[in-house]
Amino acid sequence: MDFAPGEATLALQGLARDFARQEIAPRTDALDQEKDPENRFPREILEKGDALGLRTLPVPESFGGGGADLLSLCFVAEEIGWGDLGVGVIYAQDWSLANAVSRLWDEAGFVAFAENFVQDHALHLAYVKIADAPAPEDKSPYTSDARQSAVIQQDGDGFRLNGGARHVLNGAAAGLLLLESDSANENERRIFLLENRDGSGVEVAQYHDPMGMRSCPDVDLRFEDVKLDHPLDCTDEKWRNAAHALRILPAAAAIGTSRKSHEHALEHARERVQGGKPIIEHQTVGFMLCDNLMELDAARRSLQAAAWAAEHGEDAEPWRSFLAKAFATESCERVARRAMEVWGGAGYMTEAPMERLVRDVVAFAHAFGMGHAARSAAMDLL
């Protein structure tokens, strides 16, 4: 297998890199410092990205999209994540869920989705997971109107959804929600596409105020008598194959953020003089930078390998994307923390660029599930 990008992928990567440097990075500090979480959604940035075709990259060219495969999207996501991880996660969800719809829906269903997705330039996607089993007692340190777990009930030929869902990334801005109703029985998993618009019965119960990745809204949703049509029943195996991208692409965006932290550390190490020479010439600092490079390259390659396998239908190792995501997420956190340490005490100050990047990768590790959850899912597949 060859992960070297072709001309088309290099062109997309260059487009994303320029966009990240010219449109995303100059605005990230203002978004991060905005006090009201309801005002952090990067609408202007996303509108400019949509004009470049970024939002619809995974949609086939025949429908007006970019026709990008998962491996190409890994390169693009890293560049967007370099600009800002919150923006990167918003795009990664759009790409991941569009990819899942293409794998799960029948041809007519996907055609309808693709046409709507391409034509509505403000349409973004979000993922919501609910479980058939009742949730344990809620002991969170904050109150929410979404405390009652969402429940799907049969209603004639259709279904009704009531209750709440916690910590839905981009749940306030997404026009379509991909709802996964999990079950202990692998043959009873149901997938729905749910419109999130005025009058649909979906409301934002609460905006959270996370420590990092603040441009991607983290909300609780409340569902009141929401009508669900046309469920897609699928087994665990079918859903795993469709959901590879949901683990791979957000982690690729996190690679970009940790790479940016390493670049700041490298620049600082070359300029900071201590003991009569730049600190990069001190073995301890040099080793830390080398460790960063090793982990970045290994994490990037693990995600690319998982993307390549998912695209080529290699089902012999279905645990690959779970473990690639866990390794990349934990590597990103180590790289960012190590990069901050290269700055010494100055790196911990809010005036330095490091603290926001560290907050972002720590927030990412929690927002997309801790590594032990991915390991547990992979272990069940061994």
C-alpha positions in Angstrom: 0.0 0.0 0.0 1.2 3.5 -0.9 0.1 6.5 1.2 2.0 9.0 -0.9 -0.6 11.6 -2.1 -1.3 11.9 -5.8 -1.7 15.2 -7.7 -5.3 15.6 -6.8 -4.7 15.0 -3.1 -1.8 17.4 -3.1 -4.0 20.0 -4.7 -6.6 19.6 -2.0 -4.0 19.6 0.7 -2.6 22.9 -0.7 -6.0 24.4 -0.8 -6.7 23.4 2.8 -3.3 24.7 3.9 -3.8 28.1 2.3 -7.3 28.3 3.7 -6.1 27.4 7.2 -3.4 30.0 7.2 -5.3 32.8 5.6 -8.8 32.4 6.9 -8.8 30.2 10.0 -5.7 30.9 12.0 -6.1 34.7 12.1 -9.5 34.3 13.7 -9.0 31.5 16.2 -7.9 33.6 19.2 -11.0 35.8 18.9 -13.2 32.7 18.8 -11.4 31.1 21.7 -11.7 34.2 23.9 -15.4 34.8 23.1 -17.2 34.6 26.5 -20.6 33.4 25.2 -20.4 29.9 23.8 -23.5 30.6 21.7 -21.4 33.2 19.7 -18.4 31.0 19.0 -19.7 29.1 15.9 -17.3 30.0 13.1 -20.0 30.7 10.5 -18.0 33.2 8.5 -15.0 30.8 8.2 -17.3 27.9 7.2 -19.0 30.0 4.5 -15.7 30.8 3.0 -14.7 27.2 3.1 -17.9 26.1 1.5 -17.2 28.5 -1.4 -14.0 26.5 -1.9 -15.9 23.2 -1.9 -14.4 22.0 1.4 -17.7 21.0 3.1 -18.8 18.7 0.3 -15.4 17.0 -0.4 -16.6 13.4 0.1 -19.7 13.7 -2.1 -19.1 12.2 -5.6 -18.2 14.7 -8.4 -21.3 13.6 -10.3 -23.4 15.2 -7.5 -21.3 18.4 -7.4 -18.9 17.3 -4.6 -15.2 16.9 -4.5 -15.1 13.1 -4.8 -12.3 12.8 -2.2 -11.6 9.4 -0.6 -10.8 8.9 3.1 -7.0 8.9 2.6 -7.2 12.3 0.8 -9.5 13.6 3.5 -6.8 12.7 6.1 -4.4 15.1 4.5 -7.0 17.8 4.2 -8.3 17.4 7.8 -4.7 17.7 9.2 -4.3 21.1 7.5 -7.7 22.4 8.7 -6.9 21.1 12.2 -3.6 23.1 12.0 -5.7 26.2 11.6 -8.1 25.4 14.5 -9.2 22.0 15.9 -12.8 23.1 16.5 -13.2 24.0 12.8 -11.4 20.8 11.9 -13.9 18.7 13.9 -16.9 20.5 12.3 -15.6 19.6 8.9 -14.5 16.1 10.0 -18.1 15.4 11.2 -19.5 16.6 7.9 -17.1 14.4 5.9 -17.5 11.3 8.2 -21.2 11.3 8.3 -21.6 12.0 4.6 -19.3 9.0 4.0 -21.5 6.9 6.4 -24.6 7.9 4.6 -23.1 6.8 1.2 -22.3 3.4 2.7 -25.5 2.7 4.5 -28.3 4.3 2.5 -29.7 2.8 -0.7 -29.1 4.6 -4.0 -32.3 6.7 -3.9 -31.8 7.7 -0.3 -28.2 8.8 -0.9 -29.1 10.7 -4.1 -31.7 12.7 -2.1 -29.2 13.4 0.7 -26.4 14.4 -1.7 -28.5 16.8 -3.6 -29.7 18.5 -0.5 -26.2 18.5 1.1 -24.7 20.1 -2.0 -27.4 22.7 -2.6 -27.8 23.9 1.0 -24.5 25.7 1.6 -25.2 26.1 5.4 -26.0 22.5 6.0 -23.8 20.8 8.5 -24.0 17.3 10.1 -23.7 16.0 13.6 -23.7 12.6 15.2 -26.0 11.6 18.1 -25.9 8.3 19.9 -28.6 7.0 22.2 -28.9 3.7 23.9 -32.0 1.5 24.5 -30.9 0.9 28.1 -31.8 3.6 30.6 -28.9 5.8 31.6 -27.5 5.6 35.1 -28.2 8.3 37.7 -26.9 11.6 36.4 -24.2 13.0 38.8 -22.8 15.7 36.5 -21.8 19.0 38.3 -24.2 21.0 36.1 -28.0 20.9 35.5 -29.6 20.4 32.1 -33.0 20.0 30.6 -31.6 17.0 28.7 -31.1 14.8 31.8 -33.7 12.3 30.7 -32.2 9.9 28.2 -33.7 9.8 24.7 -36.1 7.0 24.0 -37.4 5.8 20.7 -40.9 4.2 20.7 -42.9 2.6 18.0 -45.7 4.7 16.6 -47.7 2.9 14.0 -45.5 2.4 11.0 -43.0 4.9 12.3 -41.2 6.0 15.5 -41.3 8.8 18.0 -38.3 10.2 19.8 -38.4 11.9 23.3 -35.9 12.8 25.9 -32.4 14.3 25.6 -28.9 13.7 24.4 -25.8 15.1 26.1 -22.7 16.7 24.7 -23.5 16.7 21.0 -20.7 18.4 19.1 -22.0 20.9 16.6 -25.5 19.9 17.6 -26.8 23.5 17.6 -25.7 24.4 14.1 -26.2 21.0 12.3 -29.2 20.9 10.0 -29.1 17.1 9.9 -28.4 14.7 12.8 -27.3 11.2 12.2 -29.0 9.3 15.1 -27.6 5.9 16.1 -29.9 3.9 18.4 -27.7 1.3 19.9 -28.8 -2.0 21.2 -27.3 -5.1 23.0 -28.6 -7.1 20.0 -26.4 -6.3 17.0 -29.4 -7.0 14.7 -31.4 -4.2 16.3 -29.2 -1.2 15.7 -31.2 1.5 13.9 -29.9 4.6 12.1 -32.0 7.7 11.3 -31.3 10.9 9.5 -33.1 13.6 11.6 -33.8 17.2 10.4 -32.8 19.8 13.0 -34.9 22.8 12.2 -37.6 25.0 13.7 -40.7 23.0 14.4 -39.0 19.6 14.1 -39.1 19.0 17.9 -35.3 19.3 18.4 -34.2 22.1 20.7 -30.9 23.1 22.3 -31.3 22.5 26.1 -27.9 23.9 27.1 -24.6 25.2 25.6 -21.6 23.9 27.4 -18.4 26.0 27.9 -15.5 23.6 27.3 -11.9 24.4 28.1 -10.7 23.8 24.6 -11.9 23.2 21.0 -14.3 26.1 21.8 -15.3 27.0 18.2 -17.2 23.7 17.9 -20.4 24.1 19.9 -20.9 21.4 22.6 -24.6 21.2 23.4 -27.3 19.1 25.1 -30.3 18.5 22.9 -33.9 17.9 23.9 -36.3 15.9 21.7 -40.0 16.4 22.1 -42.3 14.1 20.2 -39.9 14.0 17.1 -41.2 11.9 14.3 -38.7 9.5 12.8 -39.2 8.0 9.4 -37.4 5.4 7.4 -35.0 3.8 9.9 -32.0 2.0 8.5 -31.4 -1.3 10.4 -27.9 -2.5 10.3 -25.7 -5.0 12.1 -22.6 -4.1 14.2 -20.3 -5.1 11.3 -22.1 -3.0 8.7 -22.1 0.1 11.1 -18.5 -0.4 11.9 -17.5 -0.3 8.3 -19.6 2.8 7.7 -18.3 4.6 10.8 -14.5 4.2 10.2 -14.3 7.8 9.1 -16.0 9.0 12.3 -13.0 7.8 14.2 -10.3 8.5 11.6 -11.0 12.0 10.3 -11.4 14.0 13.6 -8.2 12.4 14.8 -6.5 13.5 11.6 -7.5 17.1 12.5 -6.0 16.7 15.9 -2.7 15.7 14.2 -2.7 19.1 12.6 -3.1 20.9 16.0 -0.3 19.0 17.6 1.9 19.5 14.6 1.3 23.2 15.0 2.4 23.0 18.7 5.6 21.2 17.6 6.3 23.9 15.0 6.0 26.6 17.7 8.3 24.6 19.9 10.9 24.1 17.2 10.9 27.8 16.3 11.3 28.7 20.0 14.1 26.2 20.5 16.1 27.7 17.6 15.7 31.3 18.9 16.0 30.8 22.7 19.6 31.0 23.9 20.6 29.4 27.2 24.1 28.5 28.3 25.6 30.3 25.4 23.8 28.4 22.6 20.2 27.9 21.3 18.4 25.4 23.5 17.8 23.1 20.5 21.5 22.2 20.8 20.9 20.9 24.3 20.4 17.2 24.2 17.3 17.2 26.4 15.4 19.6 24.3 16.6 18.0 21.1 15.4 14.6 22.3 11.9 16.1 23.1 11.6 17.5 19.6 12.7 14.2 18.1 10.1 12.3 20.2 7.5 14.7 18.8 8.5 14.0 15.3 8.4 10.2 15.9 4.9 10.3 17.4 3.5 12.6 14.8 4.7 10.5 12.0 3.6 7.2 13.6 0.1 8.6 14.5 -0.3 10.1 11.0 0.7 6.8 9.3 -1.6 4.8 11.6 -4.6 6.9 10.6 -3.7 6.7 6.9 -3.4 2.9 7.1 -6.8 2.7 8.7 -8.3 5.0 6.0 -6.7 3.0 3.2 -8.0 -0.3 4.7 -11.5 1.1 5.1 -11.6 2.3 1.5 -10.3 -1.0 0.1 -12.8 -3.2 2.0 -10.2 -4.9 4.2 -12.5 -6.3 6.9 -9.9 -8.8 8.3 -8.8 -6.2 10.8 -11.9 -4.2 11.9 -10.2 -3.0 15.1 -7.7 -0.9 13.1 -9.6 2.4 13.1 -10.4 2.1 16.8 -6.7 1.7 17.8 -5.5 4.2 15.3 -7.8 6.8 16.8 -6.7 5.9 20.3 -3.0 6.1 19.4 -3.3 9.3 17.5 -5.4 11.0 20.1 -3.0 10.1 22.9 0.0 11.0 20.8 -1.4 14.4 20.0 -1.8 15.2 23.7 1.8 14.0 24.5 3.2 16.1 21.6 1.4 19.2 22.6 2.4 18.9 26.3 6.0 18.2 25.3 6.0 21.2 23.0 4.8 23.4 25.9 7.6 22.1 28.1 10.2 23.2 25.4 9.1 26.7 26.1 9.7 26.2 29.8 7.6 28.3 32.2 6.8 30.7 29.4 4.8 28.0 27.6 2.3 27.9 30.5 1.5 31.6 30.1 -1.6 32.6 28.2 0.5 35.0 26.2 2.3 32.1 24.6 0.7 30.1 21.8 1.1 26.8 23.5 -1.6 26.8 26.2 -4.6 27.0 23.8 -3.2 24.1 21.7 -2.8 22.0 24.8 -6.3 22.8 25.9 -7.6 21.9 22.4 -6.0 18.4 22.3 -7.1 17.7 25.9 -10.6 18.7 25.0 -10.5 16.5 21.9 -9.4 13.4 23.9 -12.5 13.8 26.1 -15.0 15.0 23.5 -14.4 11.9 21.3 -14.1 9.3 24.0 -11.1 8.3 26.1 -8.6 5.8 24.8 -9.8 3.0 27.0 -13.2 3.1 25.3 -11.5 2.6 21.9 -9.4 -0.2 23.3 -12.4 -1.9 24.7 -14.2 -1.7 21.4 -11.1 -3.1 19.6 -10.7 -5.9 22.1 -14.2 -7.1 21.4 -13.2 -7.5 17.8 -10.0 -9.5 18.3 
